[in-house]
Amino acid sequence: MLVTPACPMTWIPQPTQDGSFTFFSPAFNETFHSRQGARSEAFAKFALATDLPRLAQRPSLNLLDVCYGLGYNTAAALETIWQVNPQCQVVLYGLDNDLTVAAAAISPTLIANWSAPVQAALTALANAEPVGLSVPVTGEFQGQSQNKFQGQLLIGDARQTIQQLIRQNFQAQAIFFDPFSPRRCPQLWTVEFFAQVARCLARPGRLATYSRSAAVRSALGLVGLQIGTIPLAAPDPNHPHEWAQGTVASWTETSLTPLSPMELEHLQTRAGIALRDPDLSDGAAAILARQQREQALGDRESTSSWRRRWGLG
Ligand SMILES: C[S@@+](CC[C@H](N)C(=O)[O-])C[C@H]1O[C@@H](n2cnc3c(N)ncnc32)[C@H](O)[C@@H]1O
């Protein structure tokens, strides 16, 4: 569904703890990024977790940004890649259903956080005239390298727009997977949607997400991907019982950080029952209700009992 608000949405920048800004979505009742730091989240959970400093040594890279939003994951990726290899040619697809966010994110306060070539890429993406449901952009930058970026935002429900990438056999070495939380936006965390996204994941290649939820990890596993954890950078005094900052998945890689015994047991609890959307068309309530029915019917350990066993409060 293409979101075209009756009166244009005003996105008000909200500061996060690393000094960068995020937005709050009234529709999903969530901020777009972690309150701990929007910019640092984009680097730690997406650019670094997909191994971009190493991948950037290649002459070219394909990236897929699922839920482009303000474009921070794309921006952190481009910064990381071009710092290692200023000549690297990048092809990027971003999926989102609300272009007003990308447009608001190129205001001078927000975009000043990024280097000149990255600002040019974000601006070109956000300013492009929609053609049908897509916004084609070719960024050409003066300087060390020209024509090193080609980007396109596909605007619409990602469950549909991903089909275009599958048809053209787009293969990304890095996929940033960043919808609102599974509780608020379950449509984009189902086994069926991950199966579509995984068809765009190159071998080798990595998908990274901030979610370390058991249902999300189970869904990635059911699709056939190897999964690893993104360990905490440091213990978080505000969240003393937190155990990971996300999940990484790959078809082929054996070098992912393995899930701890505690995380593996989490997958066996009721929380590990994956979300389902058989026809890729259900609404949030139907998808959550289906998961609850499956949880009620099974005889899995409750997640609260698992938490108690591991001293998670
Ligand atoms: C958590 S925010 C993404 C933040 C973004 N990665 C960034 O760095 O700013 C989630 C995004 O998902 C988009 N979204 C929500 N439902 C969607 C859907 N069904 N299809 C595509 N995008 C969707 C929202 O417009 C929002 O921009």
The ligand as an SDF file (V2000), in Angstrom:
LIG
                    3D

 27 29  0  0  0  0  0  0  0  0999 V2000
   12.0770    1.1790   11.5420 C   0  0  0  0  0  0  0  0  0  0  0  0
   11.6730    2.1470   10.1470 S   0  0  0  0  0  0  0  0  0  0  0  0
   13.1030    1.9700    9.1190 C   0  0  0  0  0  0  0  0  0  0  0  0
   14.2680    2.8170    9.5280 C   0  0  0  0  0  0  0  0  0  0  0  0
   15.2790    2.9680    8.4280 C   0  0  0  0  0  0  0  0  0  0  0  0
   15.9540    1.7500    8.1150 N   0  0  0  0  0  0  0  0  0  0  0  0
   16.2400    4.0770    8.7130 C   0  0  0  0  0  0  0  0  0  0  0  0
   17.4460    3.8370    8.8300 O   0  0  0  0  0  0  0  0  0  0  0  0
   15.7740    5.2070    8.8370 O   0  0  0  0  0  0  0  0  0  0  0  0
   10.5210    1.1420    9.2910 C   0  0  0  0  0  0  0  0  0  0  0  0
   10.1420    1.6300    7.9120 C   0  0  0  0  0  0  0  0  0  0  0  0
    9.2520    0.6560    7.3600 O   0  0  0  0  0  0  0  0  0  0  0  0
    8.3520    1.3110    6.4930 C   0  0  0  0  0  0  0  0  0  0  0  0
    7.2200    0.3870    6.2720 N   0  0  0  0  0  0  0  0  0  0  0  0
    6.2050    0.0830    7.1240 C   0  0  0  0  0  0  0  0  0  0  0  0
    5.4060   -0.8590    6.5890 N   0  0  0  0  0  0  0  0  0  0  0  0
    5.9170   -1.1620    5.3620 C   0  0  0  0  0  0  0  0  0  0  0  0
    5.5610   -2.0460    4.3270 C   0  0  0  0  0  0  0  0  0  0  0  0
    4.4920   -2.8580    4.4400 N   0  0  0  0  0  0  0  0  0  0  0  0
    6.3100   -2.0860    3.2180 N   0  0  0  0  0  0  0  0  0  0  0  0
    7.3920   -1.2850    3.0870 C   0  0  0  0  0  0  0  0  0  0  0  0
    7.8130   -0.4390    4.0420 N   0  0  0  0  0  0  0  0  0  0  0  0
    7.0920   -0.3710    5.1670 C   0  0  0  0  0  0  0  0  0  0  0  0
    8.0350    2.6050    7.1900 C   0  0  0  0  0  0  0  0  0  0  0  0
    7.6120    3.5870    6.2700 O   0  0  0  0  0  0  0  0  0  0  0  0
    9.4010    2.9480    7.8270 C   0  0  0  0  0  0  0  0  0  0  0  0
   10.1120    3.8270    7.0120 O   0  0  0  0  0  0  0  0  0  0  0  0
  1  2  1  0
  2  3  1  0
  2 10  1  0
  3  4  1  0
  4  5  1  0
  5  6  1  0
  5  7  1  0
  7  8  2  0
  7  9  1  0
 10 11  1  0
 11 12  1  0
 11 26  1  0
 12 13  1  0
 13 14  1  0
 13 24  1  0
 14 15  1  0
 14 23  1  0
 15 16  2  0
 16 17  1  0
 17 18  1  0
 17 23  2  0
 18 19  1  0
 18 20  2  0
 20 21  1  0
 21 22  2  0
 22 23  1  0
 24 25  1  0
 24 26  1  0
 26 27  1  0
M  CHG  2   2   1   9  -1
M  END
$$$$
